[in-house]
Amino acid sequence: MKQATQDKFIKPQFTLSLLHPKYWSVWLGFGSLAFVVNVLPYSLLFRIGRGLGLLGMRFGKSRAHITRRNLELAFPDKSAEEVEAMVVDNFKNTGLALIETGITWFWPTWRFKRLVIAKDIDLLYEYKAKKKGVLLCCVHALNLEITARAFAVLQTGIQGFGVFRPHSNPAYNFIQCWGRTHNSNQLVDRKDLKKMIRVMRQGELLFYLPDHDYGRNKSVFVPFFAVEDACTTTGTSILAYASKCAIVMGSGFRNQDGKYEIIANVSVEENYPQKDEKAAAAYMNKYVEMLIMRAPTQWMWLHKRFKTMQDPNVPKGIRYK
C-alpha cells in the first residue's frame, strides 16, 4: 500500500460525479461507439472507419497538409502522385483508428482474438521465462490500441505497463483507463521515470514509443528517414541504461486480410550504444524506420514529426509553413 502512494499514476475510480450532465456527451459518444462495434461485423466496421477517414480529410485541411509535408520530407524521392496516394490511405486508416479503439476497449476477448495473429513473439516469452525486464519499443501506429491489447491476450499473454497521459476530462479519463487496463495491462504515468525503471528491474515489460518529436528536452538531433536533424528522444537510452533491460522492437500492423500481425522478433540491446545518447538515438531510429516501413500508411503521419529545429533560433514548425 505504501508503494502505491509513491506512484504518480492513480487509477481513476468511478464516482457519481462522472454522471454530471456536463459529461453526458462523453458517455453518449463512447456508448454509441461500444454499441456500433459490437453489433456490426468487422468487414462493415472497416469500411465505415475508412469512410470516416476520407470525411476527416475533406474537413481537416491543416492535418492533410501536415501529413503531406511529413511524407515529402521523409520520402523526397517519391512523386507528388505517390505522396498523395499515401496521404489518402493514411487518412482512411486514421478514420479506422476510431473503430479500432472501440474494438480494443469494448470487444470481448474471444472475438478480439479472431482479429490478431501472433506471427513472431517467442522472444518475449524467452525473456519472460528468464524474468528479464523488456523495453518493448513500438511506434505510433494508428492501430496502437489493438497492438497493446493483443500482446496481453495472445496465448498465455504478455502483459505490460503502458506509458499513460491522463486526459483532462474526468469521464474520458476513466473510460480510457478502463479500456486500456481491463485486459491485464497496467499503466504508469508518463512523468514517472522511476516507476518505469522499477517495473523493468522487476522483470516486467514496458511499452515505449520513441518515434515522435517530444520537444527539445531530453532529445538529440539525428537522422530519421531523409531528415538529417530530426528531434529524437533520448528516453530509450536512459531507460535501458538504468534498468539493464532487453530492448525489443514490436509492432501490430494490419495485413491485407484485415488481421493484425503481432511481431516482436528483433532484440537490439547487444550492440546498442546506450552510453552515447546521440549514437543511441540514431541507432534506434533505424529500427523505428524498419517498423514503420512494414506498413507506412498505418503510421501517424498527421503529427508534426519534424517540428523542432536543431537551431533554437529557428521557429518551431517552420518546415510546415
N, C-alpha and C positions, 0 to 999 in steps of 0.2 A: 504493500500500500504506500509506503514511503517513497518508493521509486516512481510510482505513478504521479505523485505530486511534483516531481522534478521535471517531468516531461512537459514540453511546451504544447504538445497536442493533447487536448482533452476531447474525447469522442462526444459529439453533441447528443443530448438525450431529448426525447420527445416530451414536450410540455404543452399544456393547453394554450399557452400564449402563441404557439405556432399556428393556431386556428383563427387568429385575429383576421378580420376581413381584409386587411392590407396584404395578407399573404395568400388570399384565395386564388389569385391569378397563377401563382406558382403551383399550388396544389392542383388546380384545374389543368394547367399545361402538362405537368408530369402524369397526372391521372389519365389524361387523354392519350398521351404517348404510350403509357403502360397498356391501355385498352387496345389501341391500334396494333401494337407489335405482338400482342398475344392472340388476337383474333384473325389476323391476316397471315397468309403463307409468306415465306421468305421471298419467293420469286416476285410477288407483288410489292412487298416492302422494298425490295431492291429497286424496282422501277420508280416507286414513289419517292424514295430518297434521292435518287439521281435527278429526278424531275425537279425536286425542291432545290437542288444544287444549281440547275440551269436558271431557275427563277431568281435565286440569290445572285447569280452572276449578272442578270439583267439590271437588278436594282443596286447591286454593290459595286459600282464602277471603281471606287477607290481601291477596294480589295482586289479587283481584277487587275488593276494597274500594278499593284504590289506584286501579285503573283507573276504577271508577265515580266516585270522588271527583274525579279529574282531569277527566273528561268533564263532570261537574256544574259544576266551576269554569270550564272553558273555554267551555262552551255553556249558560249559565244559562237560556236561552230554550227549551231542549229539555225535553219532558215526561219524566217518570220512565220511561215505556214506551219512548220513543225512546232514552234513555240506556241502558236495559237491553239493548235490541236491539244497540246499538253495543258494549256490553261483551261480549256473547256472540260477536259476529262477530270482535271483536278477539282474544278467546281462541282462537277457531278458527284465526285467522291466526298466532297465537303458536305453536300446535302445528305448523302448517305450516312455520314458520321452521326447525324442526329438519330437516325433509325438504329444504327449500330450501338449507340449509347443506351437506347431503350431496350434493345435485345440483351445487352450485357447486364443491365440493372434489374430487368423485370422478367426475363425468361426463366423458367425452371431449369435446373441443371441438366435433366435428361434431354430436354430439347436443345439447349445450348450446345451440348457435346456433339450433336449431329453436324454442327457447322464447322468444327475445328478438327484439325489433323495434327497429331504430334509427329512432325516429319523427322526431327532430329533433336532430341533434348537429353540424350543419355548422359552428356557431360554434366548436366546439373544433378542428375541422380548420383553420379560418382562423387561429386563434391559434397552432396548431402550425406552420403554414407560415411564420408571422412569427417563430417561435421566442420567443414571448412566454409567460412563465410564467402559469399559471392556478391560482387557488384555486377548486376545484370544491366548492361548498357543497351538501352533500346533507343528508338528515335520517336519523334513526334509524328508517328503515322496517324492518319485520320481515324483509323480503327484501333487506336491505342487501348481504349477501354476493353475491347474484346480480347486483345492480347493479354492484358494483365489478368483477367478472369480465367482465360484459357490455361495459363500456367498453373493456376490454383486448383483446377478441377480435372485436368488430364491425368489419367492413370491413378497413381497414388497421390498426385498433387504436389506441386512445388510452390507452396505459399510463400509470400514475401511481404516486405514492407514497401509501400509506395510513398513517394515524397508528395506531401499534400499542401495545397494552398487554400486556406479557408475562404469561403465565399462571404461577402458582406451581408447577404440576405440570409437570416437565420433559417427560414424554411428551406430555401435552396440548399444551404449548407448541410442541414440534417439529411435531406434526401440524397444528396451527392455522397455524403459519408456512408450512409446506409448502403447505397448502391455499390460502393467500392469495397465494403468490408463484410457483407453478409455471406460471402463465399470463402471465408478463411483468410483472405489477405488483410493486412493491417496497415495503418497509416502512421507517418511520422511528419511532424511539421517541417516545412522546407528550411526553416531557420535553425532547426535543432541538429546541428552538426555532430554534437556529442552522442546523441542517440543513434544517428546513422552509423557512426563508428562502432558504437557499443553492440548493436544488433549483429553486425558482421563479425565482430570479435567473438560473439556467442554462437557463430556458425550459421547465422540466418542469411537470407537473400534480400538484397535491397535493389528495387527497380530504380534506375537512374537514367536521366535523359540529358546527354551532354551536347545536343545538336543545335540549340538555339543561341541567339545573341542575348545574353543576360546583362549586358552593360559592362562598363569598364572595370568595375570592382571584381577582383579575383579572376581576371581574364588576361589573355595574351592575344597577339595578332599573328595568325598563321594561315597558311593556305586552306581553303575549303572549296572544292571544285575549282573553278577558274579564277576565283577571287583570292589574291595572294595575301591579303591582310584582313581576313575575317576575324572579328572579335569572337574568341572561343574561351569557354570556361576552363579554369584550372581545377575545378572541383574533383574531377576524376582522379588526378594525381594526389590531391590532398586526402581523399577518402582511402585510396589504395595504400598510400604510404602509412597512414595512421592505423589502418585495420589489418594490414597484411593479408588482404583478401585475394581471392581469384577474380579476374576480370573477364567476363564472358559477354559476347555480343548476342543480343536476342532480337527476334522480330516475329511478327504475326500477320503478314500481308495476305490479302485475298487473292486466290488464283482464278483462273478463267472459269472454273466450275462453281464459283461462289463459296468455296471452302477457304478457311483461314489456316494457312500453313504455319505452325508454330515451330520455330527453329532457334536453337541455342547451341551451336556446334563449334564455335571458334573461341578459344581461350587465348588472351593476348598478354597476360601479365609476365610471361617468361622474358620477353625482350622489351617490355615497357619501360621507358626511361623516366621513371617516376620522380627522380631527384632533379631532373631538368624540366621545369614546368612548360617551357616553350616547346621543347622537343616532344614532350609527352602529349601536349595538345595537338601538335601536328600529326603525331603518330595515331592518336585516337581518331582524328578527323578522317584519315584514310579508311578506317574501319566503318565509321559512320557513313561515309560515301558508299561503301560496299553494301551496307544495309539498304540505304535509300534506293540504290540502283536495282534492287530486287523488284521494286515496283515504284518507279519515280513519281508517278502521278497520284500515288496514295500518301505522299508526304505533305506536310503542312506548309506549302509554299506561300500562303497568304499572310504569313508572319514576316516582318521586316528582318530577315536574317542578316542582312549586311548594313544595318543602320548605324552602328557605332564605328566611327572613323579612328584610325590609329593616331592621327594628329588631333589632339584635343581642341585645337583652334578651328578645325573644320566642323561645320554644323552637322549634328546628328541627322541622319536620314537624307542627306544631300543626294545620295545615289538614286533616290526615288522621286526627285523633283522633275 
